Amino acid sequence: MVIAASALSLLALLLAPILLIRYRKRWVAAFNSVVTNRITGRFAARLPGFGILTHVGRKSGRTALTGRWVREPQSLRSPASIGSSP
């Protein structure tokens, strides 16, 4: 009985992120904005293989910093912006 309960708990822990991403996309996006970006922003500038992406909100005009994993130095170039340019 204990083995079945622990196996069920393990299965629930493994399936929770998959189900959250599939059915609660806005919640996951909000979590990433608040928690993940703040954590990665602290070490992204100092660790090799990480960089900080700076972007400005289209409607709000707010500047946001996001820590990102960078594969190669050439990947730092971004394509032209989508939509009209100011």
C-alpha positions in Angstrom: 0.0 0.0 0.0 2.8 2.4 0.9 4.6 1.6 -2.4 1.4 2.3 -4.4 0.9 5.7 -2.6 4.6 6.7 -3.2 4.4 5.6 -6.9 1.2 7.7 -7.3 2.8 10.7 -5.6 5.8 10.4 -7.9 3.6 10.2 -11.0 1.7 13.3 -9.9 4.9 15.2 -9.4 6.1 14.2 -12.9 2.9 15.0 -14.6 2.2 18.3 -12.9 4.5 20.5 -15.0 3.2 18.9 -18.2 -0.4 19.5 -17.3 0.3 23.1 -16.1 2.0 24.0 -19.4 -0.8 22.4 -21.4 -3.8 23.8 -19.6 -2.6 26.8 -17.6 -0.4 28.7 -20.1 -1.1 32.2 -18.7 -0.4 31.0 -15.1 3.0 29.5 -16.2 3.8 32.7 -18.1 3.0 34.8 -15.0 5.1 32.5 -12.9 8.0 32.8 -15.3 7.8 36.6 -15.3 7.7 36.9 -11.5 9.9 34.0 -10.3 12.1 32.6 -13.0 13.2 35.9 -14.6 14.2 37.3 -11.2 16.2 34.2 -10.4 18.0 34.0 -13.7 18.5 37.7 -13.9 20.8 37.6 -10.8 23.4 35.3 -12.4 22.8 35.6 -16.2 25.3 38.4 -16.6 28.1 36.6 -14.8 27.9 33.1 -16.0 29.3 31.9 -19.3 26.6 30.7 -21.7 24.0 33.2 -20.4 23.0 36.6 -21.5 20.4 39.3 -20.7 17.8 40.1 -23.2 16.5 43.7 -22.9 13.1 44.4 -24.5 10.5 47.2 -24.4 6.8 46.5 -24.0 4.9 47.3 -27.2 1.9 48.9 -25.4 3.2 49.8 -21.9 6.7 51.0 -23.0 8.2 49.2 -19.9 11.7 47.9 -20.2 12.1 44.3 -19.1 15.3 42.3 -18.6 15.2 38.5 -19.1 18.0 36.1 -18.5 18.5 33.8 -21.4 20.7 30.8 -22.3 22.9 31.7 -25.3 24.3 28.9 -27.5 26.7 30.8 -29.7 27.9 34.4 -29.9 26.3 34.6 -33.4 22.9 33.9 -31.9 22.9 37.3 -30.1 21.8 39.0 -33.3 18.0 39.3 -33.4 15.9 39.5 -36.5 14.2 42.7 -37.5 11.3 43.7 -35.3 7.8 42.5 -36.2 5.3 45.2 -37.1 5.9 48.9 -37.8 8.9 50.7 -36.6 8.6 53.9 -34.6 
